Amino acid sequence: MKPEDFYGSELLRLNAVQQLLLHIEDYQRLLEEKEGRKVIQYCHARIKTPESMLDKLERKRLPQLSYNCSDRKGSRVRCNRRNSDTDNCT
């Protein structure tokens, strides 16, 4: 089953998370050029496959229409700390 078939119009929202992370990665490249160091350690996003989502719903004995579970998508951005205690990360 394709994600489009399973998630329908909700897939647009799920894909927006991945697009946001692409912008963050672009911003990271600009900061790295400007400051000479990596401010963002890594970015990651995923959309749970339909098969994985259906498996989870089955294990939890939830109806298949419950695909709006909170873990259908995920994202993580990890930032590096500055070297000096006097510097503030924003």
GISULZI-V499675 format. One record per residue. N is the residue number from 1. RES is the residue in three letters. SS is DSSP state (A for helix, B for strand, O for the rest). PHI is phi in degrees with one decimal (none if undefined). D_CENTER is the distance of its C-alpha to the mean C-alpha in Angstrom with 1 decimal. Layout:
# GISULZI-V499675
n:N res:RES ss:SS phi:PHI d_center:D_CENTER
n:N res:RES ss:SS phi:PHI d_center:D_CENTER
This chain:
# GISULZI-V499675
n:1 res:MET ss:O phi:none d_center:21.7
n:2 res:LYS ss:O phi:-82.4 d_center:19.3
n:3 res:PRO ss:A phi:-55.2 d_center:16.0
n:4 res:GLU ss:A phi:-60.8 d_center:17.8
n:5 res:ASP ss:A phi:-68.7 d_center:20.7
n:6 res:PHE ss:A phi:-80.8 d_center:18.9
n:7 res:TYR ss:A phi:-89.2 d_center:16.4
n:8 res:GLY ss:O phi:58.8 d_center:18.8
n:9 res:SER ss:O phi:-66.5 d_center:18.1
n:10 res:GLU ss:A phi:-63.2 d_center:15.1
n:11 res:LEU ss:A phi:-61.7 d_center:13.3
n:12 res:LEU ss:A phi:-60.2 d_center:13.5
n:13 res:ARG ss:A phi:-66.5 d_center:11.4
n:14 res:LEU ss:A phi:-64.4 d_center:8.7
n:15 res:ASN ss:A phi:-68.7 d_center:9.1
n:16 res:ALA ss:A phi:-61.5 d_center:9.1
n:17 res:VAL ss:A phi:-62.3 d_center:5.5
n:18 res:GLN ss:A phi:-65.0 d_center:5.8
n:19 res:GLN ss:A phi:-64.8 d_center:9.1
n:20 res:LEU ss:A phi:-60.1 d_center:8.3
n:21 res:LEU ss:A phi:-66.7 d_center:6.8
n:22 res:LEU ss:A phi:-63.3 d_center:9.9
n:23 res:HIS ss:A phi:-66.2 d_center:12.0
n:24 res:ILE ss:A phi:-63.1 d_center:11.0
n:25 res:GLU ss:A phi:-64.4 d_center:12.0
n:26 res:ASP ss:A phi:-61.5 d_center:15.1
n:27 res:TYR ss:A phi:-61.9 d_center:15.9
n:28 res:GLN ss:A phi:-58.7 d_center:15.8
n:29 res:ARG ss:A phi:-61.4 d_center:18.3
n:30 res:LEU ss:A phi:-63.7 d_center:20.5
n:31 res:LEU ss:A phi:-64.5 d_center:20.6
n:32 res:GLU ss:A phi:-64.6 d_center:21.4
n:33 res:GLU ss:A phi:-64.8 d_center:24.2
n:34 res:LYS ss:A phi:-74.0 d_center:25.5
n:35 res:GLU ss:A phi:-100.0 d_center:25.3
n:36 res:GLY ss:O phi:75.0 d_center:25.6
n:37 res:ARG ss:O phi:-150.2 d_center:22.9
n:38 res:LYS ss:O phi:-85.1 d_center:19.2
n:39 res:VAL ss:O phi:-83.5 d_center:17.8
n:40 res:ILE ss:B phi:-106.3 d_center:14.2
n:41 res:GLN ss:B phi:-73.4 d_center:14.3
n:42 res:TYR ss:B phi:-163.2 d_center:11.0
n:43 res:CYS ss:B phi:-128.6 d_center:7.4
n:44 res:HIS ss:B phi:-150.3 d_center:5.2
n:45 res:ALA ss:B phi:-141.5 d_center:2.8
n:46 res:ARG ss:B phi:-150.5 d_center:5.4
n:47 res:ILE ss:B phi:-118.6 d_center:7.9
n:48 res:LYS ss:O phi:-60.4 d_center:10.8
n:49 res:THR ss:O phi:-65.0 d_center:13.9
n:50 res:PRO ss:A phi:-55.2 d_center:16.7
n:51 res:GLU ss:A phi:-63.0 d_center:18.9
n:52 res:SER ss:A phi:-65.9 d_center:16.7
n:53 res:MET ss:A phi:-65.9 d_center:16.3
n:54 res:LEU ss:A phi:-63.0 d_center:20.0
n:55 res:ASP ss:A phi:-60.9 d_center:20.9
n:56 res:LYS ss:A phi:-64.2 d_center:19.2
n:57 res:LEU ss:A phi:-60.3 d_center:20.9
n:58 res:GLU ss:A phi:-66.2 d_center:24.2
n:59 res:ARG ss:A phi:-61.8 d_center:24.0
n:60 res:LYS ss:O phi:-90.4 d_center:23.5
n:61 res:ARG ss:O phi:56.3 d_center:26.1
n:62 res:LEU ss:O phi:-105.4 d_center:24.2
n:63 res:PRO ss:O phi:-65.6 d_center:25.1
n:64 res:GLN ss:A phi:-61.8 d_center:23.1
n:65 res:LEU ss:A phi:-74.5 d_center:22.6
n:66 res:SER ss:A phi:-87.0 d_center:20.4
n:67 res:TYR ss:O phi:-65.8 d_center:17.3
n:68 res:ASN ss:O phi:-80.6 d_center:15.8
n:69 res:CYS ss:O phi:-53.2 d_center:15.1
n:70 res:SER ss:A phi:-66.1 d_center:12.4
n:71 res:ASP ss:A phi:-99.1 d_center:10.6
n:72 res:ARG ss:A phi:-67.7 d_center:10.4
n:73 res:LYS ss:B phi:-137.2 d_center:6.7
n:74 res:GLY ss:B phi:-153.9 d_center:4.3
n:75 res:SER ss:B phi:-148.4 d_center:2.2
n:76 res:ARG ss:B phi:-149.7 d_center:5.4
n:77 res:VAL ss:B phi:-126.3 d_center:7.9
n:78 res:ARG ss:B phi:-114.2 d_center:11.4
n:79 res:CYS ss:B phi:-100.8 d_center:14.4
n:80 res:ASN ss:O phi:-84.2 d_center:17.9
n:81 res:ARG ss:O phi:-83.8 d_center:20.8
n:82 res:ARG ss:O phi:-73.4 d_center:23.8
n:83 res:ASN ss:O phi:-77.2 d_center:26.9
n:84 res:SER ss:O phi:-100.5 d_center:29.3
n:85 res:ASP ss:O phi:-68.3 d_center:29.7
n:86 res:THR ss:O phi:-81.6 d_center:31.0
n:87 res:ASP ss:O phi:-83.3 d_center:27.8
n:88 res:ASN ss:O phi:-113.0 d_center:25.2
n:89 res:CYS ss:O phi:-88.1 d_center:21.5
n:90 res:THR ss:O phi:-124.3 d_center:20.3
